[in-house]
Amino acid sequence: MYLTVIFIHETVRILGITWAYTIAICTFAFVGKFGGCTIVARYFAGFNWREAGAIGSLMSCKGFVLHLIQFEFTNFFVFPFSDSSNSSC
C-alpha cells in the first residue's frame, strides 16, 4: 500500500495535475458507465453476471468507437488531405 501511494504521488508530480485530473475523469467515466450498465443488465433485464459484464464492456467501448469514427470522418470528409496532383494553384 505504501509503495502504491508513493508511485501515485510521483506520477502526479511528474505528469502534472492536469493529467491527473484527466486520468481520474476518464477512470470515473469508465467505471460509472461499466458499472451502471452491468447492474441494470443484471437486475432489471435478467442477464447473468457474465452477460451483464459483456454488456457493460460493450457500452463502455461504444463511446470510444464513436469518437474514433467522428475523428476519422472529420479528417477524411470535412477536412480532406491536400493532394498535390489536384491542386488548382
C-alpha positions as CSV (number, residue, x, y, z in Angstrom):
1,M,0.0,0.0,0.0
2,Y,2.8,2.4,0.9
3,L,4.6,1.8,-2.4
4,T,1.3,2.4,-4.3
5,V,0.8,5.7,-2.6
6,I,4.4,6.8,-3.3
7,F,4.1,5.7,-7.0
8,I,0.8,7.6,-7.5
9,H,2.3,10.7,-5.8
10,E,5.4,10.6,-8.0
11,T,3.3,10.0,-11.2
12,V,1.1,13.0,-10.4
13,R,4.2,15.1,-9.7
14,I,5.9,14.1,-13.0
15,L,2.8,14.3,-15.2
16,G,1.3,17.4,-13.7
17,I,-2.0,17.9,-12.0
18,T,-3.9,18.4,-15.3
19,W,-3.1,14.9,-16.5
20,A,-4.0,13.5,-13.1
21,Y,-7.4,15.1,-13.4
22,T,-7.8,13.8,-17.0
23,I,-6.9,10.3,-16.0
24,A,-9.3,10.5,-12.9
25,I,-12.2,11.7,-15.0
26,C,-11.7,9.0,-17.7
27,T,-11.4,6.4,-15.0
28,F,-14.6,7.5,-13.2
29,A,-16.4,7.7,-16.5
30,F,-15.5,4.2,-17.5
31,V,-16.3,2.7,-14.1
32,G,-19.6,4.6,-13.9
33,K,-20.7,3.5,-17.4
34,F,-19.5,-0.1,-17.0
35,G,-21.0,-0.5,-13.5
36,G,-24.3,1.2,-14.3
37,C,-24.9,-0.9,-17.5
38,T,-23.8,-4.1,-15.8
39,I,-26.1,-3.6,-12.8
40,V,-29.0,-2.6,-14.9
41,A,-28.5,-5.6,-17.3
42,R,-28.2,-8.0,-14.3
43,Y,-31.1,-6.9,-12.1
44,F,-33.6,-5.3,-14.5
45,A,-33.0,-7.3,-17.7
46,G,-32.3,-10.6,-16.1
47,F,-28.9,-11.4,-17.6
48,N,-26.4,-13.5,-15.7
49,W,-23.2,-11.8,-14.4
50,R,-21.1,-12.8,-17.4
51,E,-23.6,-11.5,-20.0
52,A,-24.1,-8.3,-17.9
53,G,-20.4,-7.7,-17.8
54,A,-20.2,-8.1,-21.5
55,I,-23.0,-5.6,-22.0
56,G,-21.2,-3.2,-19.6
57,S,-18.0,-3.6,-21.5
58,L,-19.6,-3.0,-24.9
59,M,-21.4,0.1,-23.7
60,S,-18.1,1.5,-22.3
61,C,-16.4,0.9,-25.6
62,K,-19.2,2.4,-27.6
63,G,-18.3,5.9,-26.7
64,F,-14.6,5.4,-27.7
65,V,-15.6,3.9,-31.0
66,L,-18.0,6.8,-31.8
67,H,-15.2,9.4,-31.1
68,L,-12.9,7.4,-33.3
69,I,-15.4,7.3,-36.1
70,Q,-16.1,11.0,-35.7
71,F,-12.4,11.9,-35.8
72,E,-11.9,9.8,-39.0
73,F,-15.0,11.3,-40.6
74,T,-13.7,14.8,-39.8
75,N,-10.3,14.1,-41.2
76,F,-11.3,12.5,-44.5
77,F,-14.5,14.2,-45.5
78,V,-14.7,17.6,-43.8
79,F,-11.0,18.5,-44.0
80,P,-9.6,16.2,-46.6
81,F,-5.9,15.8,-47.1
82,S,-4.5,18.0,-49.8
83,D,-3.3,16.2,-52.9
84,S,-0.6,17.8,-54.9
85,S,-1.9,16.4,-58.2
86,N,-5.3,18.1,-57.8
87,S,-4.1,21.4,-56.7
88,S,-5.5,24.4,-58.6
89,C,-2.6,26.7,-57.9
